């Protein structure tokens, strides 16, 4: 249930602010300056870029930089298959001149509004935005780290982010994992500004898949660490921070890329988001709907572990400013679609409302987590997989 950290006045605000939006914001594409940022490349060597919407203000004071989703690959076989099946996630050659983006890009807060600059960074590095290596053995470049650096520097150069301005840095799924490992670096770059993180579904759980032929997420993370040059090239330059590296020395340093182990080291104010039954993680663990009873047991264990990880993070938050948000749902990374306004906790708190409370939270930590204690099967028998405030 939603924790007592949430006061009655804030709860009233959250329950009242649902709007059933299904529209989106139009963003314009521009390649990154390859002369200035020669390593900001996609897997195939094509130029990376950004989609953006200019502010209506003569001098904007708030900015959102949001990294896109798209999974990853972790060896020659998986990367070659990805290149054939998901070419736009490894190359910019087919990207359109405009992109319609919804969810958080259609929000209207005191902090994010028509006077803001909206930037969506498309994903084409297949490394969770973490790598910096031309891996000739695998056959692709992994430059997610360089793309992130080029994107934030481009925003600074074009719009002159200044003292006391607000920068919201985040992402969904792979974008959230990339934002998670770069959040402290971004805050250091915009050191005169107020930086906040919005991390939608980076919280992977260390749980062995029920089918042992499946490459689990922790093993995938270790492989990406090895093939994309995270440790060898990017090192602790914003990808693996000193506080995490000191806890996972040597062969286990790759755990600093894994949500369950990295989230507790984040210093910058942020909202951490995950569904109790994260559909992407369960799918990566080899489960496909409809689940037989044996797989329901695994999903139940997964939900229990997600609950425990949140509880541990909440118990150890200390004086940090973190909002924790979990729905008792089977979904994943809803912050760039209509689910941002529709899908909710059992108390009616949408992700839109949770982000609004976080951005206006005056540095307070909040527990907005909600869980289905009866288990996956009992909680999803309706077929909706989640309480919802609208069709």
MARKE-138586 format. One record per residue: x, y, z of N, C-alpha, C in turn. Coordinates in steps of 0.001 Angstrom, whole numbers, plus 524288, in hexadecimal, padded with zeros to 5 digits. Atoms other than C-alpha are relative to their C-alpha. Layout:
N
XYZXYZXYZ ...
***
This chain:
391
803447FB4F8000080000800008000080364804DF80000 7FD087FB25800348040D80E1C7FE0F80126801D180585 7FDCD7FF147FAD980C3F81232809A47FE018050680273 801C87FB6B7FD22808E481C248141E8035A804CA7FF0B 7FCF77FB688018B813C0824E580EDB7FCB6803A67FCA1 803677FCEC80356808E78298F805B67FBA88026280344 803DB7FD697FCC1800C38339B80CEC7FABC8006A7FD54 805397FFCE802377F20B8355F80AF67FF518043A7FBE7 800887FBE0803E57F3628423D80399802967FE7C7FAE6 7FD4F801B3804B97FD4B83C777FA237FCE27FBB17FD4A 80321804298023D7F4BD8306E7F84E7FB61802417FD03 804517FD83802B27E945839377F4C7801C28024F7FAD5 7FDD47FDDB804D07F1C5840297EAC5800C57FBBC7FBF9 7FED7804378039A7F5F5833407E4D57FB0E7FD997FDCA 804D380272801C57E83482DB87E41C7FD058037D7FC3B 803077FC5F8032F7E31A839E77DD748029A801777FAE2 7FD327FDBB8046D7ED6383C127D3258002E7FC657FB49 8001C8035A804927EA75830D17C9C87FD5C802B57FB6A 8024B7FE15804D77E7F1835317BBDA800DF7FBCB7FBE4 7FF8880449803C07E52182B247B14D8022B801C17FACE 7FD9E7FE14804CE7EE71830847A734801C77FB897FC7E 7FDEB803BC803BA7F1F18291C79AE0802A3802FD7FB92 7FD7A7FCEB804077F8C78340179363805E87FFBE800B2 7FA51800507FFBF8073983657791288025E8052D7FE43 7FD1B7FB51801758118E8409D78EB38034F7FED07FB2C 7FCEC800B1804C48180784251781698058080213800D8 7FA847FE977FF65826ED8426C78215802C57FFB37FAC4 7FD0E7FFAD804E883079845CE777378055D7FD88800A4 7FAFE802C37FFB283C8783DB7774298048D8035E7FE21 7FB237FD88801B284A68842C777330804957FC7B80170 7FB4F803157FEDF8572183B39772018038C802FC803B2 7FC017FD8F7FCBD8616E83DCB77C3780499801A37FC9D 7FB957FDE6802FA86D1D8458F7777C8047A7FC108000F 7FC3380445800208762183AA07731E805978020C80035 7FAC77FDB97FF94881BE843CE7723080156800F9805BC 7FF2A7FED67FA7A88018847E7780427FFB87FB1A80355 800BE804CF7FCF387BBF83A7178507800DB7FB3E7FC70 7FEF58041B803DD882658308877C287FEAD7FA81801DD 8012A805397FE0587F67824FC785177FA3B7FF358012E 8059B8007B7FF07870CB827A4786537FD797FD457FB57 801A4803178048486D5E81CB577CF17FC6E7FB86801A1 8032C804B47FF5E86376811E677B7D8035D7FB257FF3F 7FD17804E68007C867618039277B17802A07FF607FAB7 7FDE2800BB8054B8698A8040C76C6180385804797FE45 7FC9E7FB9D80144871918109C76CDF7FD28804C67FDFB 802FD7FB63801A586694819BA768657FF91803D68048A 800107FBE17FC11864EE826A076F8D7FB417FF8A80392 8044E7FFAE7FC4D85CB08270377BE27FDAA805787FFD7 802817FAE38001F853728325B77E437FC38800B680475 804047FEE37FC18848978385A786507FB04801B77FD3E 804F67FDA18017683A3483B88784AE7FECB8042480413 800E47FBD57FC37836348486078AD67FB648036F7FE6C 803E67FBED800CC82B8F8528378C58801F9804DD802B1 7FE127FB187FDD382FCB8609278E447FC2880242803EC 8033E7FD407FC3782AE58686B799AD7FD6E804C07FD79 8028C7FB2B801A88211F873707978480256804C3802B8 7FDC37FBAD7FD02828BD87B8B7A14780500801EE7FD66 7FB2C7FDD580231833A7884B879D1B804B97FDCF802D1 7FBDE8027B7FCF783C0187EF07A8017FD8A7FBB78034F 8025F804447FCFE837128718F7AC3F802FE7FEFA80506 7FD94801157FAF2839A286DBD7BA417FF417FA5A801BB 800A6805827FEAE8358685F6F7BA38800AE7FCA87FB21 7FE68803648044B83A2A854227B1E17FF0B7FA5880187 8003F805987FF2A8372C845BF7B083803387FD547FBCB 7FCC480326803888410283C617AA6F7FEBD7FA5680149 8021B805337FEE983B1B82ED27A91F802277FC097FC16 7FD938040E8033B84209822AF7A4177FBFD7FBD37FE9F 803E0803C2801DA83A1A8191B79BF8801517FA6A80190 7FF90805847FE9B8380280AA379E418019B7FCB77FB46 7FEEE803678047283B567FEC579601803457FB3880122 7FD02804BF7FEDE8420D7F38C79D25805CC800A67FEEE 7FA7A7FFD08017784FFB7F024799348019D7FAD17FD8D 7FDBC804FF80183858C67E570793D0805217FF64802EF 7FBAE800F37FC6B864327DF0F79AAC8043F7FC717FDDD 7FBDB803118027E86C267D6C87912B7FF31800457FA1B 800437FFA0805B286E8C7D5017829F7FADF7FDD87FDE0 804CD80278801F6862DD7CC0A780A77FB448036F80104 8049D7FCD57FEB8858E67D46F787CC80026805487FD30 7FF9B7FAED802A085E137E0FB7818E7FEE47FF887FA27 8012B800BB8059385D857DB9F773B17FA317FF1F7FF2E 805A0800D48006484FA67D6E2775F57FD1480526800D3 802757FAED7FEF684BFC7E42A77B898007C8039F7FB4C 7FF227FC9880480851CB7EB1E76FC67FC2E7FEB37FB96 803A7801A88040D849127E33B766AC7FA568010E80187 8056B7FFBB7FE4083CC57E3C176EEA7FE6380568801F4 801397FAE67FDA483DA27F1507753780403804027FE31 7FBE17FCCD80254846087F94576BF78000E8058B80224 800467FA9D7FE1B8413580677770FB80215800A080589 7FDA97FFBB7FAD3846878030777E79805ED7FF747FFD1 7FA58800748009985444801AA778E280226803BA7FBE3 7FE687FC7F804338547A80BD476E187FC3B804937FFB1 803527FB63800AA84F718199876BC07FE51800C47FA54 800D87FF1F8059A84E76817C575D027FA3C800297FE7E 805897FFFF8014C83FC18159175D417FCAB8037780374 803087FCC77FC6983BCD81F6B767967FD1E8045C7FD1B 803337FBFB802768310C829097640A8019B80575801D4 7FEA17FA937FEB883238837D07645A7FCF780201804B6 803167FE927FB6F827BF838AB76EE37FE677FB1A802F2 801B4804577FCBE823378301577A0D7FBC2801F1803AF 8042E7FED97FC4A8169283018781D8801187FD0680513 7FED9802717FAFD8193A82D72790427FBE2801A3803F3 804177FEE57FC2C80EC282C5979ABC801DE7FF478058B 7FEA9800E67FA8D80E558296F7A92B80217804E08029A 7FDAD7FBA17FD3081743832377B0E6800E6804B57FC71 7FF407FBB0803AB8196C83A4F7A4867FAEE802F57FEF5 804F77FD478008080B1583DFD7A4DC7FE0C801EB8054B 801897FE3F7FAC980AF5841847B34180016805F080043 8001E7FA577FF308088284F2B7B84E8004F80103805DA 7FF067FF097FA7F80E94851FB7C58C801EB8059D800A5 7FD917FAE97FF148136285E4B7CBEE80598800007FDF9 7FA8A80069801AD82116859667C8D1800767FEFF7FA2B 7FFEC8014B8059281E71853977BB507FB188022D7FD75 804807FD748026A815C485BE37B2AA8018C801F97FA9B 7FEF67FE268054D81527862F97A5AD804C5803857FFA8 7FB417FCD680001820A386B7B7A9C4804E67FCB7800C3 7FB8F803857FF438296B85F837AB398025D7FE647FAC4 7FD858028280480832EF859447A1B37FF837FA20800B9 80119805987FFBF82F4B84B2579EB0803C17FD267FC5F 7FC1C802D48031D83A05841E079A117FF617FA21800E2 80018805B77FFE08388783375796E0804AD7FE077FCDF 7FB5A8020A802968451882C377939E7FEC07FA767FE0B 80131805308020D84276820A878A6D8047C7FC3580101 7FC5B804147FE478493E813E078D92802197FD057FB4A 7FDB2802F080459852D280D8D7842D805437FD9C8016D 7FAE5801FE7FE5085E4B808AB78C617FFC17FA858024E 800E18056E7FE44858817FBD179198803217FE7A804D1 7FCAA801077FB74860567FCFF79E3B7FDCE8025A80501 802497FD697FB6F856C6803087A7D28023A8056A800E1 7FDB17FAC77FFC185D54810167A4C6804FD8002080347 7FBB1800687FC4B8696980B707AC348055E7FF687FD83 7FB05801A18023E8740D8077F7A2A18030E8044C7FD56 7FCA27FC71802F787F4B80E1479BB3804727FCDD7FD99 7FC2180370802598864E80474792EF7FE597FE837FA78 800BF8024780535887A4800AE784AC801C87FA5580060 7FEC28057C7FF32886F67F1F87868B800137FD387FABF 7FF8A8024E8053188C127EC6E779D47FEF17FA2380013 801238059C7FFA788AA57DE7A77EB27FA217FF047FFA9 805B1800748004B87C007E040780AE7FE028023D7FADA 801677FDC18050B87B557E8B4774797FCEC805088004C 803037FB357FF5D874F47F50277A01802AD803A3803E3 7FE507FC2C7FC24877FC80181781407FBE78005F80452 803717FF377FB868723C803AC78ED8801728053480275 7FE817FAA97FE8A872118124B7918C7FBC3802C880330 804307FD887FD0E86694814A279AA8801D880445803A9 7FDCB7FC297FC6586EFD81BD57A47F8014F805187FD31 7FE937FB5980304874158252279A0B7FB27802CF7FDF9 804D27FD8A801D68665282785794D17FD7F803308045F 8022B7FD1F7FB8B8618B82B737A25A8030A80509800E5 7FCCD7FB527FF2686CF4834D07A4237FF138040A7FBB5 800D77FC5F8045786AE683AB8796A27FAA48028D80060 8054C7FDDC7FF9E85C4A83C71799007FFAC8044080423 8006C7FC0C7FBD985DBD843B77A5E480348804CA7FEB6 7FCDB7FB81801918689F84C407A0847FD4E803227FBBC 802E87FD4B804158603B84F72794A97FBAC8035680254 804117FCF67FD5B8551B853BA79D798025A804D580296 7FD777FB987FD6C85E6885C427A545801AF8042F7FC0F 7FE117FC48803E28644B86281799217FB8B802FD7FD64 8043A7FD83802F08575986544792727FCA28038380367 803CB7FD247FCD984EF8869F279DC08025E8026D804E4 7FD417FD667FBB18591986E6E7A7C27FD597FF0A80544 802348016A7FAEA8540E867187B38F8031A802D18043B 7FD407FC947FC6585721870057BED67FEE87FEE8805B0 8007F800787FA5E85768872047CD607FA477FFEC80195 8054E800AB7FDE884B1086D817D4617FC037FE3E7FBFA 8038980281803AF845348680D7C7D47FEF77FA64801C8 8016E805597FE9E83EAF85AB27C8D8801157FC637FB6C 7FEEC80403803ED843B484EDA7C15F7FDCD7FAD5801F6 80220805277FECB83BCA842487C18A802797FC287FC36 7FD25803D48032984409836F97BCBB7FDEC7FA9B80155 8022C8051D7FEE883E57829887BB2D7FF677FCC37FB1F 800D780374804698399781ED57B2577FC707FB8A8017A 80376804727FF4E8313E812C87B090802D47FB047FE6E 7FDBB8052680119835EC804997B129805E4800747FF4E 7FA617FF5A800E184386804617AAF6801A2805A3800FA 7FEDE7FA877FEF6842DE813307AB88800538013A805C4 7FFCA7FF3C7FA4F8402F812857BA1E805037FDCC8023E 7FB078022F7FE2584BEB809B17BC1C80489803947FE83 7FBFE7FC418018A85423813467B4687FFDE804E480345 800767FB5C7FCAF84EDB81EC37BC18801D67FED680588 7FE5D8018E7FAC2851398175C7C8C6805F18005180097 7FA52800237FF6885FC38157E7C629802928052F7FEA0 7FDC57FAEB80167861978236A7C10E7FDDC8048280340 802A87FBC27FD4F8591C82B2C7CA77803C78036D80311 7FC477FCDD7FCFF8643982F5D7D3598038D8032F7FC73 7FCBC7FD29803B786C9B833127C7987FD18804B47FDCB 8031B7FBC3802308619F83B497C1DC7FF618046880403 800707FC087FBE685FB9842357CEE08050C80313800A0 7FAF57FD577FFAF86E348454C7CF4B800BE803A97FB58 7FF7A7FCB6804B086DAB84A967C1577FCB3804F18008C 803697FB7D7FF298621D853747C46F80046801A0805C2 7FF307FF747FA5B867D4856A87D1B37FDA6804EB8024D 802967FB517FDFD861658640D7D2D07FA147FF927FFBC 8059A800AE800CC853F085E9A7CFA97FDCC7FC0E803E3 802B5803DA7FCC7849E6856787D6EF7FEDA7FB407FC9B 80077804AC8033E84ACF848AB7D16F7FCC97FBE9802E1 803608040F7FDE98407883E367D3927FFD37FB697FC34 80036804A38033C83FC9830447CEA37FA927FD937FFE3 804D5802FA8009F833DF829247C93E801837FACD7FD8C 7FDF3805178019C8375B81AB67C8497FB847FC177FFAE 8047E8035B800E282C91812787C251801B17FA807FE7B 7FF14805A5800B682F13803D77C3CB805B47FE807FF2A 7FAA0801ED8003183DCD802697C6008011A7FBBC803FF 7FEFA802FE7FB4483C067F9D77D1FC7FFC97FA1F7FEFF 7FFBA80598800F183FF37EC547CD388011A7FD1780513 7FFA1803367FB5583F237E17A7D74E803917FB557FEEF 7FC578046880072849D27D7507D9797FD377FAFE8019F 802EC804CD7FF13841D77CAE87D81B800F67FC5A7FB67 7FEC8803B280433845F37BEEF7D0557FB1A7FE9D7FCF3 8048F8017A8032683CB47BC187C4E97FE667FA6180118 801BD8055B7FF158344F7AFE57C6598021C7FC207FC06 7FD9A8033980411839E67AAB47B99A805C98015A7FFC7 7FA777FEC47FF66848807A9A37BB7E802E9800837FAD3 7FDA47FEF18051B84B137AA407ACDA7FF62805BF7FE7D 800C67FA6D800F28465C7B85D7AD46804838032280244 7FBEA7FC807FE0C850CF7C2D37AE817FD608041280374 802827FC7B7FC5084C727C9FE7BAB5802118058C7FFA4 7FEA47FA7C8007D84D087D8AA7BC50805338015880296 7FAFB7FEE37FD8E8588B7D8997C5A6804727FE187FC88 7FC00801F8803948605C7D0217BC358005B8036E7FB2C 7FFE77FC5F8046885C5C7D90F7B0F580307804EE8016B 7FD557FB3F7FE468612A7E4AC7B8D1805E37FF3880028 7FA6B8012A7FFDD86E507DE527BB04802477FFCD7FA7D 7FE29800538056886F8C7DB6F7AC7C80056805617FD7A 7FFDC7FAB38022786C167E96E7A8C3804958030A80240 7FB757FD8C7FD7F876267EE557B281805047FE847FD25 7FB3D801F180284880497E6067AB8280063801AB7FA46 7FF987FF10805A787CCC7E84979D267FFAF805C77FE90 800CC7FA89801758796E7F6D879DB980411803AE8024B 7FBB67FCC47FE1D885837FBAB7A4D17FEB58035A804A9 801777FCD27FB8287EC9800D77B0F9804818007F803D8 7FBC47FFE37FC2E889D37FD057BA0980523801DD7FDC0 7FAE97FEDE8024E8951F7FE897B0A88008D805947FE07 7FFA27FAE280281891D280B6F7AA167FD2B8042E8032A 802E47FC097FD19886FC812DC7B119801A080008805B8 7FE48800757FA9D88B3580DCA7BE407FC6E802DA803B5 8030C7FD4F7FBFC886CB816817C9517FE87805827FE4D 801647FAE78021A884628224A7C07A7FA148006F7FF7F 8059C7FF588000C8761E8236E7C44E7FCF67FB027FF3F 802C1804ED800C9872C9815387C14E800357FCB7804F1 7FF70802C87FB0F8782E80E477CD3B8027F803BC803E7 7FE217FC1C7FC478797A817D77D862803507FD7380441 7FC5D8020C7FC138839A816597E3137FD2A7FD4E8047E 802AB802497FB7C879A9813997EDBD7FDF97FA847FED6 801C3805418016C87438807EA7E650804A57FC6D7FEED 7FB75803378014E88151803187E12B802B67FDEA804DD 7FD65801BD7FB40886AD802527EEEF7FD1B7FB7F8029D 80312804457FDCC87BAE7F8ED7F283800267FB177FCA6 7FFD8804788039A87D437F0297E6928052C800147FD0E 7FACD7FFD78025888BB67EF537E403800C77FB767FC39 7FE248043F8034E8920E7E7657D9547FBD97FD9F7FC98 80342802E48039E889F47DD067D2A57FA328012A80097 8058D7FEE27FF3C87D057E1C77D8467FEA0805B97FEFF 801147FA80800F787E247EFFB7D4147FB55800C27FC57 804677FF9D803A28740C7ED5A7C9637FAC880095802DD 804DC7FF797FD0A869B17ECE07D4247FE79805B7800B6 801337FA6C7FFAC86AA17FBB47D47F7FCB4801DD7FB66 8036C7FEC68045F863067FB717C7AF7FA937FDB0800C4 804BC8030E7FF22858087F3317CD757FC9D802B68040F 8035A7FCAA7FCD684C587FA397D3507FFC87FEAB805C0 8007C801937FA8B84ADB7F2697DFCF804BD801A18032F 7FB2B7FEDC7FD338590D7F4FD7E361801B2805B27FF74 7FE367FAA2800D885B03802BA7DDCE7FC7C804118028A 803BB7FBE87FE8284EB1809CA7E21E8014B8028080547 7FEF17FDE87FAD4852D380B507F05080495803B980048 7FB717FC8E7FFFE85F24812BE7EC7A7FEDF8055A7FD98 801327FB0E802928582F81DC47E5507FF858045E80407 7FFE97FB9F7FC5685A3382AE87EBEF7FC31804517FE81 803127FBA3802018520D834117E3797FA297FEE4800C2 805A0800EE7FF6984361835E87E62D7FDA97FD657FB2E 80243802DC8046C83B9F82C637DDD67FB127FD2A801A6 804658037E7FF2F82F37824837DC64801667FACB7FD7D 7FEB48054C801BF83163815D17DB247FAE97FD117FF26 8050680215801B48267C80ED37D3CD8009F7FA5A7FE3A 800398054A802258235A800837D1937FAC77FD8F8014E 80491803397FED9817597F7F87D058801AE7FB6180369 7FED7804907FCCC8169E7ECF27DA318014A7FB467FC99 7FF178044C803AC815C67E32D7CEFD801DB8025F7FAD9 7FDD77FD688049281EBB7E9A27C5197FFE27FC457FB53 800F8803988045881A927E3A77B81C804E87FF037FCBB 7FB38800CE802FD8279F7E5C57B1528039C7FC1E802C1 7FC8E8037F7FD1C82F6C7DF217BBFD7FDF17FA657FFF1 802368053D8001C826107D3A57BCAF800817FD907FA9A 7FF42801FA8054D826A77D2627ADE6805A37FE747FEF7 7FA758014F800A0835807D2B77AE0F801787FB1380304 7FF0D804BF7FCFD8350A7C7F67B8417FD647FB397FD91 802108046A802F282DFE7BF807AE3E7FA427FEFC800B4 8058F800D77FF1F81FDA7C1117B2867FCC4802B37FBD0 803897FDD7803DF8151F7C34A7A88A7FA627FED180199 80582800C37FEA7806B17C5407AB327FD587FC697FC12 801A8800A97FA8E7FE787BDD57AE63803C47FC5F802E5 7FC4D803157FD02807237B86F7B9297FD7A7FB0080214 801C6804A27FD1A8057E7AA5F7BDB4800F5800D9805D7 7FFBB7FF417FA518047D7A8967CC68805A28002E801F4 7FA90800087FE428130B7A5A57CDB6802968054B7FF1E 7FDC67FADE8010D816737B2A97C77F7FD5C8043880341 802797FC697FC5C80C667B9A57CFD1802FA8003280524 7FCEF8002B7FB30814797B5317DB62804E08035D7FF7C 7FB667FCBB800DB820797BB9E7D5797FE6C805C580001 801D27FA9480014818B97C8137D2CD7FEC0801E780584 801097FE917FA94814247C7FC7E0FC8051580132802E1 7FAF67FF237FD76822377C6BD7E59B8027B8050C7FE09 7FDE97FB32802418263C7D18D7DC527FD77804C380292 802B87FBA47FD8A81BBE7DA9F7E1C180199800C4805A5 7FE4B7FFA47FA8781FC97D76E7EFA9805728025C80068 7FAB77FDDC7FFFA82DFD7DA707EC7F80003805C67FE8C 8006D7FA778016182A437E74B7E5E77FE3B80321804C3 801E87FD717FB41822C57EAEB7F22A8046A80098803FE 7FBC07FFEB7FC2E82E707E76E7FABC8043D803F17FE86 7FC017FC42801B4838047EF4D7F27F7FE3E8058C80115 8020A7FAC97FEC682F4F7FB3F7F3968002F8010B805E3 7FFF17FF3D7FA5382DE57F93B8023F8057E801198020A 7FA967FF247FE5283CA67F850803E8801E78056E7FE72 7FE607FACF801BD83EE5804967FBD97FD608043D80348 802D57FC297FCD78347080BF58037780248800458057F 7FDEF800257FAA983A0980789810898054F802A280067 7FAAE7FDE17FFE48478C80C7680CBB80085805297FD10 7FFC37FB3880315843FE8190A805B4802BE80467802EB 7FD4A7FBF47FD01849698215D810C47FDC88055F7FEF4 801BC7FAAA800EB848F182FDD80E017FFB28015C7FA38 800807FF04805958485482E4B7FF377FA59801537FE9B 805347FEB0801E783CCF8337B7F7777FE8F7FC2A7FBA5 8018180409803C0836BF827AA7F0B57FA2B7FEEF80095 8055B801E280013828CB8248D7ECCC800027FA877FDBC 800508056E801B282629816097EB977FA737FEF27FE20 8052E800CD8024381AF1812167E2B87FFAE7FAAA7FD75 800E08052780255815F1804717DFA37FA357FEEE7FFAF 80564801A8800B7808F77FFE97DA177FFA27FA0E80098 800C1805A97FFAF8036D7F2467DCD47FE697FDE17FAA8 80168800A98057C803E47F0347CE30803997FC457FD1C 7FCDA802B5803E3808D47E81A7C2ED800A3803CE7FB78 7FEDA7FC568043280E9A7F2DA7BA7B805BF8018780053 7FA787FE858002481B867F9827B7588008C805317FD2E 7FE4B7FB2B802988209F807217B4507FB79802D07FD4D 804B17FD8E80231813BE80E527B2858006D805F17FF9A 7FF9D7FA4E7FF7F8191781C217B3AF8000A802E77FAD1 800117FD588050E8195881EF67A4FD7FB257FE977FCDB 804D8801698029B80B8981A5D7A1F27FB478017980336 804CE7FE767FD607FD6681BCD7A6007FF7E7FD9580565 8001C8025D7FAD37FF6D8129C7B18E8020F803948043B 7FDF37FC2D7FC468069881DEA7B80B7FB92802C1802DE 804797FD507FDC37F94D824357BA657FBB37FC47801D0 804608038C7FF1B7F0C0817FC7BB5C801127FBE280429 7FEDB804447FC6A7F75B80CEE7C2B58013A8023E80561 7FFB67FDA97FACB7F70580EDD7D168800BC7FBE68043A 80009803547FB657F904809427DEDE7FA577FF08801A4 805468011B7FE2B7ED4D803B47E61E7FD88804C08029E 801EF7FB1F7FDB07EC1D811117ECAE7FEE6804257FBDF 801217FC4D8042A7EAB9817A07DF7280464803B37FEB4 7FB987FC86801137F85781DAD7DEAD802857FE707FAD5 7FD89800FA8050E7FCB281E557D077805C88017880032 7FA807FE748004E80AE081F9A7CC7280070805DA7FF19 800207FA5B800CB807BB82D457C7A37FF87802DA8053A 800BE7FD8C7FAE8802FD830B97D551804C47FF4D8037A 7FB61801017FCC780ED282A6C7DBB88048D803857FE74 7FBC37FC94801D081866832127D3427FEDC805A68018B 8016C7FAB37FE66810E283E937D6018012D800DB805CC 7FEE97FF8E7FA69811D283C067E4A4805DA8002880107 7FA518000A7FF5382058839017E369802588054A7FE98 7FDAC7FB12801BC8238F845657DBC77FE74804888038C 801A67FBE47FC6281BE584D907E57D800CD7FE8E805A5 7FF938024D7FAD78206F845EF7F14180375802BA803DD 7FCCB7FCED7FC5E829AC84FE37F73E804197FCAB802CD 7FBC3803157FDC683433845C87F96B7FE667FB9480385 801CD8042B7FC9182BBB83C2E800DF8002F7FABB7FD37 800738054B8020E82CB082D817FEF77FA6C7FE18800D3 80550802057FF9881FD68269A7FC557FFE67FA4A7FE5F 800ED805768015481BA9818727FC1A7FA9F7FF9F7FD81 804DF8009B802E68113B817027F1847FFA07FA837FDB7 8001880559801F481318808657EFE47FAF47FD4580192 804C4802F07FF19807827FF377EEFC800C57FA857FDD0 7FEF7805698017E807687F0597EE0C7FB177FCB380080 8042C803D07FFBE7FE1A7E5397EB91801F77FB5A8031E 7FE04804107FC808003B7DBF57F6EF7FE007FA927FE96 8025980515801287F7B67D1177F136802E97FCFD7FBC2 7FCFA802BA803F5801607CDC67E6677FE548014F7FA7C 800B47FE7680577802557CF327D7BB7FAD17FE237FDC5 804B1802328026B7F7337C62A7D3CA7FB1A8029C80217 804A07FD9D7FDA37ED557CBC27DD657FF64805AE7FE63 8002C7FA668012F7F0EE7D9A57D9A97FF2A8011E7FA3E 8005B7FF0B805A27F0007D7CB7CAF87FB9F7FCEB7FD6C 8041680345802457E40D7CF287C92F7FC31803217FCB4 803977FCD1803137DC327DA917C3C8801F3800DA7FA76 7FDBB7FF1E805257E56D7DB687B83C8020F805847FF47 7FE197FA9E8007D7E8387E9E17BAAE805808009880237 7FACB800207FDB77F4807E6D07C2998013D804AC8036A 7FECB7FB727FCC67F3307F3677CA207FB128031880118 804207FC307FF347E97F7FC6B7D0C0800C8804947FC3A 7FF7B7FBEF803F07E69E807427C70E7FBCB8041D800B2 803C07FBA97FFBC7DFFB814837C6BF7FE438017B7FA89 801E37FEC18053F7DA03813C37B9588018F7FC007FC06 7FEF5803ED8040D7D9C780BA17AD08804D78015A7FCF6 
***
